[in-house]
């Protein structure tokens, strides 16, 4: 980036119309290096306790690996790869010990101090990159219906409402190793928005809607709006919902931004147990 930048971020978590919460989400600032941020969404599967345990393991692993990460010397691709591999292995060990079948998706991106961004994902939790209200890039789901889209048998709109849209081909905790698919954004620009979310969110929105909402609203307002609108559109059948939104804002490096108002710090990483029943958690 030619100018300094700051990040405005928010997370959202809601159990939807399910009796329990299996999604987890977190946005972490690096403990030692300013301008380095990690966002992670995990959608747990495998029963009430199994799915939540898998998502919790993704969160714990992400925090531990990110704390060890040195932005000046280490590769962000390698760091994200470590999160995916270590979480996958630990979820597999839990499955053996508990005689359960826990699984989890992961959608994670890291913003580096130089303004670049790298992401990795497995399953059908997605990451979107918006610029000036337009979708620049999004992840491709590791799902059965995505293969039908890739083969030209379904449109993206048809895939959203396909009865087998919940069948995953890859995720964390399965017998097969999860894919390590990375995407790099060389330089983020002023106004860029990054959004990671579970299928409980993206299922109810076209990309054009998501790009418009995240452009017009602050991350906190957009998180609240998307959760409320997704719950309304689900008409009583909604899945767990989780999302993390980060917006990039530039600050001229040659002079201070005196017009900027102080921003309150967010408290990411809350759980559904800390919220009133049925209420969204927005941080």
Secondary structure, DSSP 8 states (H G I E B T S, - for coil): --SEEEEEEEEEEE-TTSSS--EEEEEEE-SSSTT-EEEEEEEEESHHHHHHHHHHHHHHHHHHHHHH--TTTS-HHHHHHHHHHHHHHHHHHHHHHHT---EE-EEEEEE-TTS-EEEEEESS-EEEEEETTEEEEE----BHHHHHHHTTSS-HHHHHT-TTTT-BS--BTSSS----EEEEES---TT-EEEEE-HHHHTT--HHHHHHHHHHS-HHHHHHHHHHHHHHHHTT----EEEEEEEEEEE-TTS--TT------------GGGS-TT--EE-
